[in-house]
């Protein structure tokens, strides 16, 4: 369980840049999901939530 005192609130993950701009305009914490950099985008979202990816067995 992440420490909520150290984690940021993540309001939006989106692959549309115009939606990210709108979210930021109203002070939402968001991650722009890059379809060409999926692993990096996924990790950025997890970092905002204070989570780690599940290990593959």
C-alpha positions in Angstrom: 0.0 0.0 0.0 1.5 3.4 -1.0 2.1 6.1 1.6 -0.6 8.6 0.6 1.3 11.4 2.3 4.1 10.9 -0.2 2.0 10.1 -3.3 0.5 12.7 -5.6 -3.0 12.5 -6.7 -3.2 11.4 -10.4 -6.4 12.7 -12.0 -5.9 11.8 -15.6 -3.9 9.5 -17.9 -4.6 10.4 -21.6 -3.0 10.0 -25.0 -4.5 13.1 -26.4 -2.3 16.2 -25.9 -5.3 18.6 -26.0 -6.9 16.8 -23.1 -3.6 17.0 -21.1 -3.5 20.8 -21.7 -7.1 21.1 -20.6 -6.5 19.1 -17.4 -3.4 21.1 -16.6 -5.4 24.3 -17.1 -7.6 23.3 -14.2 -4.7 22.2 -12.0 -5.2 18.4 -12.5 -2.2 16.1 -12.1 -2.0 14.1 -15.3 0.3 11.9 -17.4 0.4 12.1 -21.1 0.4 8.5 -22.2 2.8 8.1 -25.2 1.7 5.2 -27.4 5.3 5.1 -28.7 6.7 5.0 -25.2 4.2 2.9 -23.4 6.5 1.5 -20.7 7.8 4.9 -19.8 4.3 6.4 -19.6 3.1 3.4 -17.5 6.0 3.9 -15.1 5.3 7.6 -14.9 1.7 6.9 -13.9 2.8 4.4 -11.3 5.3 6.8 -9.9 2.6 9.4 -9.4 0.6 6.9 -7.4 3.6 5.6 -5.4 3.2 2.1 -6.9 5.6 -0.4 -8.5 4.8 -2.6 -11.4 3.9 -6.2 -10.7 6.8 -8.6 -11.2 6.4 -11.2 -14.0 6.5 -14.8 -12.7 
